[in-house]
Amino acid sequence: MDLGGNCTELEGAEALTAIVAPDDDGAVHGSLRSLNLWQAGLGVEGAWALTYAVRERSHHPLQLCGALLAVPEGKLGGMQLKPWDAVLLSNDLVLAHSLTRLDLSDNFVGVEGAAAIADALTPTAHHPFNHTLTALDLSGNWLYDDSARMLAVPLTPHQDTGASLTC
Amino acid sequence: MDLTDTGYELTGAGAYNTSLASLRLAGCRLGPPGAAALASVLLRQRWWRDTGHFNTTLTALDLSNNRLCAGSGGVDAAGQPTADTTADFRGVRSHACSPDYTT
């Protein structure tokens, strides 16, 4: 399903959540495995709502940015990436088991987007994380100090790995 | 679920991301607090040597064109590692503090 380029915002995200999330009995509707919401304008709140819903169906992974991470060398620099796009991309990053490099330079990831990327890289007992990425480029995103602190978390050995960075 | 593909098996005391070797944050408007947070990841290699819990994966950290003041995060105004962090803060490049940084 390709909804890229639309402006669905939070109401749209809630409607999509109903499609991708399991029902009360734990059943997942349909066979959807790839949803393209790249630059769909979900907003940060909507993107997180959808990402959480998808995580609930961990036995049936669902891409939220289509085949975006299939680009050679993960080169996504200068693509007008917004914070909500980065949140969705963090979901796909966990599923990208062969991705070793990701270039998100010169976008508009913001603090929220950086937090999502950091979360996808953080070992935790609560949800899967990416453990194949060897190089990450977030240059030119104006991330400020809070983002640096968040990005230090997955790189720092922790006694308690249950912490989550999600906003 | 195939735990090999999820990374779940890597969680536990002292766990951290053991794949990321290069992190570029050039031109991200980071100040001394952000640099210090990232520097601590590397500095713990020395401080925590006896605990067995330290990051041995990150080998390149690019903090160029940020707003780091002299001495922040283990680099001096010329962008060179300070004496006590030379061994740990490898791969770091930094420009001198720009005058507009305030906290």
Interface residues (C-beta under 8 A of the other chain):
Chain A: S58 H59 V94 H97 S105 L121 T122 P123 T124 A125 P128 F129 N130 H131 T132 L133 T134 A135 L136 D137 L138 S139 G140 N141 W142 L143 Y144 D145 D146 S147 A148 R149 L151 A152 P154 L155 T156 P157 H158 Q159 T161
Chain B: M1 D5 T6 G7 Y8 L10 T11 G12 A13 G14 A15 Y16 N17 T18 S19 L20 A21 S22 L23 R24 L25 A26 G27 C28 R29 L30 G31 P33 G34 A35 A37 L38 S40 V41 R44 W48 H53 F54 N55 T57 L58 D62
